């Protein structure tokens, strides 16, 4: 709730999540409230985006990005997973 870049990216996150469902599932994590999970995934800066496939990390990005870049990033990861 205090992270400016996270708050500015929230509408982008929601829009791309709606566009890619059900091929991709998006989830948010408040790293202040879930420090154990943040530590498990090595989240040191926010916002951090982590792509998981079958429970394994396949890619990661830190920092706010546009909906165009987020969608392209997710689409590329989905394409890699289906080939």
Secondary structure as GFF3:
##gff-version 3
##sequence-region A 1 83
A	DSSP	alpha_helix	4	20	.	.	.	ID=ss1
A	DSSP	alpha_helix	35	40	.	.	.	ID=ss2
A	DSSP	beta_strand	48	53	.	.	.	ID=ss3
A	DSSP	beta_strand	56	62	.	.	.	ID=ss4
A	DSSP	alpha_helix	67	82	.	.	.	ID=ss5
###
